[in-house]
């Protein structure tokens, strides 16, 4: 799994039509553009896909569409997570995962469990999952942080917990995981802006939002850094940095969808309760795309 999760994964957006129905043809096109751009694997049904605003039937259809579009050329990771471990287990058995390489499972949100609660949550899922699990730590969205000690305990005790996507923004915590983790356990950046410095700390890559809009540049930056060519990687990082900042200035995926619309690749529409970016930010993004 460590080799499969090396490099750049894209947290794929979900394009919507004017009636908020899912544009499955656009999903196929976007997947093709990611593979052509050098993206190493595709993450379906993540946060960037607006998964919380979808029915289970829609999520099943999106995963099927992504798997068909990828057609075995790169690995596919499926986001399956919620605040109830029994529901996560049930969904894992209801999805068609035959051509999926791993499951990305977000920390339980809203409940605000203790670290012992987080251990129990993931231990229950790991026991029942037929696929390797990637922990997803994003306390800014879930309201709970998976501590380094908890990640390390799960990495040592559960053979099929193979990685963590770290989006805490806490470099000290991430470095603690890197220092003490098992050799075959992967640590993946969940923050585009911190990816380059984290790669210097030894991380395996990124699951990226910005790659939706600039797959070639993002995957090349990661590839250079993984080879130790930080001079050229820095050049790409600082070129991408304004894009990264604009993508998250008023929330994601509203920002990156605006980039895609300005590029003529997908509409910027998001499902409520998310909202489009402001007219001012839209103008800034359009100008950035024009000047790219």
Steps between C-alpha positions, in 0.01 A plus 500: 500500500787738567588509131136540398456804726824667389475833318191706419145390553221733390202559727264503203221759484141416407369713212131593516248605237267801535245290692774375740494153349839335452672545165638150451638575152711780646632264767628270224669795327657629822641157582656481155661842547644391834660190354637698204638756747700239688287454811604177673162397645141624519307548823124481450240610757729716711421834660571680172235285330231656727416150619303615809246661265434177308276199542653155534366406155678800347826409673481145368446629147786749526742231615389271219550783248848581629605134494374463144675820389830400661477154342784359706760756389558646848379395847164620631441587866142526629397735779272311741460653842256649746450544875357150550743207454213253449371709211849521348525120516155462343591737215829321436304181436243679280749668266650311207868516596642231271710753306577733793843490662429657840242680713552852635299534822456837667509535878153491660359852509248678724518230772840641612632164629800458729819341371377167638178550304700563184701184560182296539341660191789408273566161658140399431524613138840340445374166629222490238659676201608282207727782379788696652394811694638852488423707809388855420581762761339837422412662835401829337198319355433221750558683830731224626871438452645151463806533724837369384492236774164375374619481140812311608300254711268425209794469260663240726192307608291483181683350200249634248524861623776598259511880490376831635395804301612780731317834466541628855752765398697402811855440376626385840228235514572384146873478568431294814310251283784494247761442770329203663283333233554148363713495185213385278250761627438795265448860603325719242456875502141621504598865462617627161685801642703291746579217261849610397634554855335175609663311214832630632407327828459171317128479421391280211296754304172689506130455444448831325215739432704727272583205275142521369599821323875450446575126499818523293662767716395349833610147415827627356573702814442194718702276271797738506490528878482122544815474286674757721496778239369766736633793297275426202218385729514836680459684171179311429383534861524878492333514161211292638484675838261782393273233347507302822415808703216601267355148503444519874440874549121458518471126552561187302400376247337831398843647423644218294173461310527867403846429359357211298222720365750772403700231318185392315511150651201487739235726646570661838163397644503356853214333684342679795583556778823602323495827307692642204799726558453876506509706180830650616671163546351372175659791316836433666486133404403577142796737475735238645384244243538754222856585609608138562 
